Amino acid sequence: MADQNPRIIVEKKPSQDRLDELKIKSWPKWGCSPGKYHLKYEAEEICYIVKGKVKVYPKSSSSTASSSSSSSLDAQVEWCVEFGAGDIVTFPKGLSCTWDVSLSVDKHYIFRHD
């Protein structure tokens, strides 16, 4: 039953009521400049992107194609999740991924150690 590709959940432009419910402004802040960052989540993280633009490329243990076909579609197996300013993003515990930051990021975040 384990999920081979842990899900990254993006809530696009949540309402102010949702932001207040989560008490986002009380969470710590973090930021980074454009670049690529390799991350492994030891706990679930929920973050609110104040500014920036990111593509996240999850690493999958089953990313090798089982087909020996060499079509151009096989070369596009890698997938990503995109998000930016105004979005709430949840990263599952155990996820390994690469953040490709195109616009500097500022975010509020919280880790859940359940």
Secondary structure, DSSP 8 states (H G I E B T S, - for coil): ---SS---EEE-S--HHHHHHHTGGGS-EEEE-SEEEEEE-SSEEEEEEEEEEEEEEE--TT-S-S-----TTGGG----EEEETT-EEEE-TT-EEEEEEEEEEEEEEEEE--
